[in-house]
Amino acid sequence: MLAIFRKEVNQFFSSPIAYIIMGVFLTAVGLLLWVFPDTSLLDNGYADMGAFFNLTPYVMLFMVPAITMRSIADEIRTGTLEWLLTKPVSRWGVVAGKFGASWLLVILTLLPTLVYYVTLYQLGSPVGNIDSAGVFGSYIGLILLAGVFVAIGTWASSLNDNQVVAFVLGVFGCFLFYVGLGALAGLLTPGGLAYYLSYFALDEQYRALGRGLIDSRNVVYLSSLIFLFLLLTVNQLRQ
């Protein structure tokens, strides 16, 4: 697994792909949070990163599938997947290595945004007048949410050898779990099925972590989704 992980990380950073994706993400989020008046943090009048944590998942809906779309689809297209599976590494090792490398890239992309927290911390009146517990809870939620998106994107990449199709399926899967379940719950009569759809929607789990209290139920649910999609990917490689 570690060999696959190192290989994927080296591939990311030996080509311009990683830098382009990171640059586009940081530019898009930066413009949304500091330039565009409708979402600018400077126009809020108080130190709050709510806009950042509300908008970032929607940017990640497209960024993460762009990272994962080639992870397995490219191996299938070039015929190297069969060769890779003959090596002394299990299917779980292959999938976990590729998943871990993609997740690491997303986390590294998020790290520079800590500058936003430091900036708002200093701009607060008095200095430090910001909900630090909520911010770090939201970052934990964002990292776990990214893990779920990476797992969905990795599974989508294993379904065929076309990277564009993998990207589209990845975006659709992430959108379905993040927005679709909650939207569907809103169309149903309150209670019963609507309650469960709303509860299991990723946006609800993500917002719960952003309240500053890390609930093990939210962490377990998001971790379980990651495991589920990695399991589906491993099963797909057995076909």
ZAMARGU-4260 file (C-alpha; in steps of 0.2 Angstrom, whole numbers, plus 5000, padded with zeros to 4 digits):
<rodrens>
0) 5000/5000/5000 | 5014/5012/5004 | 5022/5009/4988 | 5006/5013/4979 | 5004/5029/4990
5) 5021/5035/4986 | 5019/5032/4968 | 5003/5042/4967 | 5009/5056/4977 | 5025/5057/4966
10) 5014/5057/4951 | 5003/5071/4957 | 5018/5083/4961 | 5029/5078/4946 | 5015/5085/4935
15) 5006/5102/4934 | 4990/5094/4938 | 4991/5095/4957 | 4997/5113/4956 | 4983/5118/4944
20) 4970/5110/4954 | 4976/5118/4970 | 4979/5135/4962 | 4961/5135/4955 | 4953/5130/4971
25) 4962/5143/4981 | 4959/5156/4968 | 4940/5152/4967 | 4938/5152/4986 | 4949/5167/4989
30) 4938/5177/4976 | 4922/5171/4984 | 4927/5175/5002 | 4937/5192/5000 | 4932/5200/4983
35) 4914/5196/4978 | 4903/5208/4988 | 4889/5195/4991 | 4900/5183/5000 | 4915/5194/5006
40) 4920/5191/5024 | 4925/5209/5025 | 4907/5214/5023 | 4900/5204/5037 | 4905/5216/5050
45) 4911/5202/5062 | 4924/5189/5062 | 4915/5173/5056 | 4921/5159/5044 | 4903/5153/5040
50) 4904/5158/5022 | 4920/5149/5019 | 4913/5133/5027 | 4896/5135/5017 | 4904/5138/5000
55) 4920/5126/5001 | 4910/5110/5000 | 4902/5115/4983 | 4919/5119/4976 | 4925/5102/4982
60) 4911/5094/4973 | 4920/5097/4957 | 4938/5098/4963 | 4939/5081/4971 | 4932/5071/4956
65) 4945/5080/4946 | 4958/5073/4957 | 4952/5056/4958 | 4945/5053/4940 | 4962/5046/4933
70) 4966/5036/4949 | 4960/5019/4943 | 4952/5023/4926 | 4969/5027/4919 | 4976/5011/4925
75) 4962/5002/4916 | 4964/5012/4900 | 4983/5008/4899 | 4981/4990/4904 | 4992/4992/4919
80) 4979/4987/4932 | 4981/4969/4928 | 5000/4970/4930 | 4998/4980/4946 | 4987/4967/4953
85) 5000/4953/4950 | 5012/4962/4961 | 5013/4957/4980 | 5000/4970/4984 | 4981/4966/4988
90) 4967/4975/4980 | 4964/4984/4996 | 4982/4990/4996 | 4980/4997/4978 | 4963/5005/4983
95) 4969/5012/5000 | 4985/5018/4992 | 4976/5028/4979 | 4963/5034/4991 | 4976/5040/5003
100) 4986/5050/4990 | 4971/5059/4984 | 4965/5063/5001 | 4982/5069/5006 | 4981/5081/4991
105) 4965/5088/4996 | 4970/5091/5014 | 4986/5100/5008 | 4975/5111/4997 | 4965/5115/5012
110) 4980/5119/5023 | 4983/5137/5016 | 4966/5142/5020 | 4971/5142/5038 | 4977/5159/5034
115) 4959/5165/5033 | 4957/5160/5051 | 4973/5169/5057 | 4967/5184/5047 | 4950/5185/5055
120) 4957/5181/5072 | 4968/5197/5071 | 4954/5207/5063 | 4942/5203/5077 | 4937/5216/5090
125) 4944/5212/5102 | 4958/5202/5094 | 4953/5184/5095 | 4935/5187/5095 | 4930/5172/5084
130) 4922/5155/5087 | 4938/5145/5087 | 4930/5128/5092 | 4917/5130/5078 | 4931/5134/5066
135) 4941/5119/5070 | 4926/5108/5071 | 4921/5113/5054 | 4939/5109/5048 | 4938/5092/5055
140) 4921/5090/5046 | 4928/5097/5030 | 4942/5084/5030 | 4931/5070/5033 | 4919/5076/5020
145) 4933/5077/5008 | 4937/5059/5013 | 4920/5054/5008 | 4921/5063/4991 | 4938/5055/4988
150) 4930/5038/4991 | 4916/5041/4980 | 4927/5048/4966 | 4939/5033/4968 | 4924/5021/4966
155) 4918/5031/4951 | 4935/5030/4943 | 4935/5011/4945 | 4919/5009/4935 | 4926/5012/4917
160) 4942/5017/4908 | 4935/5035/4903 | 4941/5049/4914 | 4928/5061/4909 | 4914/5048/4913
165) 4923/5045/4930 | 4923/5064/4933 | 4904/5066/4929 | 4899/5051/4939 | 4910/5057/4954
170) 4902/5074/4953 | 4885/5066/4953 | 4888/5054/4967 | 4895/5068/4978 | 4881/5080/4974
175) 4868/5066/4977 | 4875/5062/4995 | 4879/5080/4999 | 4864/5090/4992 | 4852/5077/4985
180) 4847/5067/5000 | 4842/5083/5010 | 4833/5090/4995 | 4823/5074/4993 | 4819/5074/5011
185) 4812/5092/5009 | 4800/5085/4996 | 4792/5072/5008 | 4780/5074/5022 | 4790/5078/5038
190) 4794/5063/5049 | 4798/5045/5044 | 4808/5043/5028 | 4811/5062/5027 | 4819/5062/5044
195) 4831/5048/5040 | 4835/5055/5023 | 4839/5072/5031 | 4849/5065/5045 | 4860/5054/5033
200) 4863/5068/5021 | 4881/5074/5021 | 4877/5092/5023 | 4868/5089/5039 | 4882/5078/5046
205) 4895/5092/5041 | 4885/5106/5049 | 4884/5096/5065 | 4903/5095/5066 | 4904/5114/5063
210) 4894/5118/5079 | 4911/5115/5088 | 4906/5099/5097 | 4913/5083/5089 | 4900/5070/5090
215) 4907/5052/5088 | 4891/5048/5078 | 4895/5060/5065 | 4913/5054/5064 | 4908/5036/5063
220) 4895/5039/5050 | 4907/5049/5038 | 4920/5036/5041 | 4908/5022/5037 | 4904/5030/5021
225) 4922/5031/5016 | 4924/5012/5020 | 4908/5008/5011 | 4914/5016/4995 | 4932/5009/4996
230) 4924/4992/4998 | 4913/4995/4983 | 4929/4999/4974 | 4938/4984/4979 | 4923/4973/4974
235) 4923/4982/4957 | 4942/4977/4954 | 4937/4959/4957 | 4926/4959/4942
</rodrens>
